[in-house]
Amino acid sequence: MQPKAISIQRTNPLGARGRSILLALGLGLAMTLAQAQGAFARGAPESFADLADQISPSVVNITTSALVSAPAQGGPMVPEGSPFEDFFRDFMDRNGQGPDNAPRRSEALGSGFVISEDGYIVTNNHVIENADEIEIEFFSGKRLDAKLVGTDPKTDIALLKVESPEPLPFVQFGNSDLMRVGDWVVAMGNPLGQGFSVSAGIVSARNRALSGTYDDYIQTDAAINRGNSGGPLFNLDGQVIGVNTAILSPNGGSIGIGFSMASNVVTKVVDQLKQFGETRRGWLGVRIQDVTPDVAEAMGLAEAKGALVTDVPDGPAKDAGIAAGDVITTFAGQPVADTRDLTRRVADAPIGEAVPVVVLRDGKTQTIPVTLGRREEAENTPTPAVADAPAEPAEAEILGLTLSPVTDELKQSMGLPADAEGLVVSKVDVAAEAYAKGLREGDLITEAGQQKILRLQDLQDRITEAKDAGRKSILLLVRRGGDPRFVALGIE
């Protein structure tokens, strides 16, 4: 069936001369709009060939070698004389497991790219991890041995160095923050060990987080496979805006969901590895959680933004006066959206310098200058943990929790610190909101409504105060194994 044609007629009281004027104005406006759009967006290129010619000399294949010990147990048992005997013998030999179970060398393939004419090369940490030999193959076919400068497992970035008698072609980093969903990108590397290969796609999403503290991935549908790890993701100007790191796949091959660590994260790591051979991130010294809508309501906040401080161990924040229950809203002059945002801003801040931190406390904002420490040093300092143990029978049931005050006996049986105070959870009603929000037996509740509680009556009083203030929930500070977090429970 053909679509129905509809004729539309319009009157034009301006006459022929008026129509000519409108036509001229319309053409001028159209040209202006086209020029404006062209300044901000690019159409699909006819070919990526020129870009591939430009960037190929700077992309490298990486081969690593490591001595691996024999497996603790042998391979599959195959009956002598079986037609599979030769097959499994060849398979075990190819994978470094000979009949004598002697240690063998294992090889792995990956990708990387040159960032300076004197031979610095960026790749993934997992490409060269545990390798004792690293060989670089250039697009021209030239091969050079590389030395490891430094690694950062948290962002999966590694920096290598080769010595070349002549300057090497290299690429520059671009600003990943300028990339928009839908922009064209090009990936290059060594997929599945097949050699240099180019694939193209678009930015599918921004600011993806996988599992790391400092994750900021660009998601792309450009084909990325095993062997592409460590290779560059380019914009159409030939600038590196990401390092290809991971794929989401049920079968190990590309299904159009690839992840590249954003260049604005990588450049900071590379600069520190080049200068120090290691990373040096800022450390604030707080435990934090996101401000969820129910937590914001329980605290009387207008917006569910910022990072809620759950604990302040010994460190820069404690020395400066930041306290548990503070909501960090601004760091170094920049608004804080959530815990991930704060963590990244702190990591990028200078060590040993005072940084203004704006917190919301008791409904009022305060600016607290904090001199940051170094995270790597803090992570090497052991933190005492509280042992988990079953709680004693409770004395009252409140909000679906069976609670009892901390006693000397409970301190001893649960391994609590001598100064531990609060209410111990001995049972949680599985049908209650508390259970759905993760409270369990053995948890210690130390605050309610951002005030310390010692007795059951203290908790009841805080609930009454919250109801009188017209709030629908109350904020509890819960500690488990020495790790605190805030939980908002409904009180209606």
C-alpha positions, 0 to 999 in steps of 0.5 A: 500500500502506498502512503497517502498523499496530502496536499497542503496549500498556504497563502502568501500575502507578500506577493512575488517580491516578498517571496523572493526576499523570503527565499534569499533570507531562507538560503542565508539562514540555511547556510549559517546553520549548516556552517554552525553545525559543521563547526561542532560535528563531523559527518561519517568519513568516506574512508579511514585510510588516510587516518590509518596511514597516519597512525600506523607507524606509532602502534606496536605489537608486544610479545612477552615471555615468562618462565612458568613452573610445571602444574601441580597436577598432570593433564588429562589421563588418556589410555595408552594406545588411544587415538587421542594420545598423540593429540593430547601430547601435542596439546600439552607440549604447545602449552608448556607442559612436557612429559617431564613436567619441567618449567617452560616458557610461556608467551603472550601477545598484546598491543601498545603505542609510542608516545615520544620519539625517544621510545616511551610506549604505553600498554596495559599492565595485564599485557606485560604482568610477570613477564621477564622478556618484552619484545616490541614489533613496529609496523615497519617490522623492526623489533626492539627489546623493551624495559619496564618503567612502571605499572599501575594495576589500579588503572591497568596501565604500564609504561615501557621504554625502548632504545632506538638509534633514530627517532620513533614516530609517535602519537599524542594524547587527546582530551577524552572529555571532549568525546561525545556519544556517537563520535567516530573512533578508530581502534588499532592493535594485534587482535588474536595475534593476527598482526596489525589491524584497524577497526572503526566504530563510535563512542557508545557510552562515557564514564563507564565503571567496571571494577576499579576505584579510578575507572573511567572507561569509554565504551565503543562498538569498534571491534576489540578482541584479545590481543587488542589490549593496550592498543590505542583508541583514536579520534578522527584527528589521530589523537589517542583518547583511550587505551583498549582494555576490556571487552564484555563478551559471552564467548571471548570475542567482540560483540560490540561492547569494548572498553577503553580507559579514558586518556585523561586518566591515562595521561596522569598515570603515565606522567607519574610513571615516567617521573617516579616509576610509580603512582603518587595519588592524593589521600584524604583519609575518610571512608565514604558512601553515596548520598542516596535519596533515602539517606538525603531525606533522613538527613534533611538534605535538599539533594542526593549529592555529595559523599557521606563520611562514614568514618574518619581514621587517623589521617589528613581528614581527622587532623583537619577536623572532618567528622563522621556524618559530614557530607562532602559537597565540594573538593578543591573548588569543584562540586562533588557528585558522588563517592566515585567523583570524590575519589578521583578528584582526591587522587589527582590532587597534589600531595602535601598541599592544603586543599579546601574541602566544603562539608555540610554539617548540621545543616550548615556548610563549613570550609575545611583546609586539608593537607593531603597525604599519599594513598600508596603509603596509607594503603601499606599501613595495616588497619585493625579490623573487628572480628565477627562473632554472634551477638548475645540475646537482644533486649528489644525489637526496634525497626525489625532489629533485635537489639541489645546494648554493648556490654563487657561480655559482648566486647569480649565475645565479639572482639570489640574494642574496649571503647566500643559503644552502641547497640548490637544486632542479634536478629533481623526480621527477614521481612523488614526493610532493615534486612533488605538494606543489608543489616545482619546479625553481629552489626553494631549500631553506633549512631542514630540521627547523627547522634551517638546512642548507648541505650535502647531508649536513645534509639527510641528517642531519636526515632521520636525526634525524627517523627516530630521533625516530619521525617519519614526515615532515620539515619543509622551508622552501622559498623561491621568488621570495623567498616562503617556505613550509613543506612536509612530506615523508614520509621512510619 
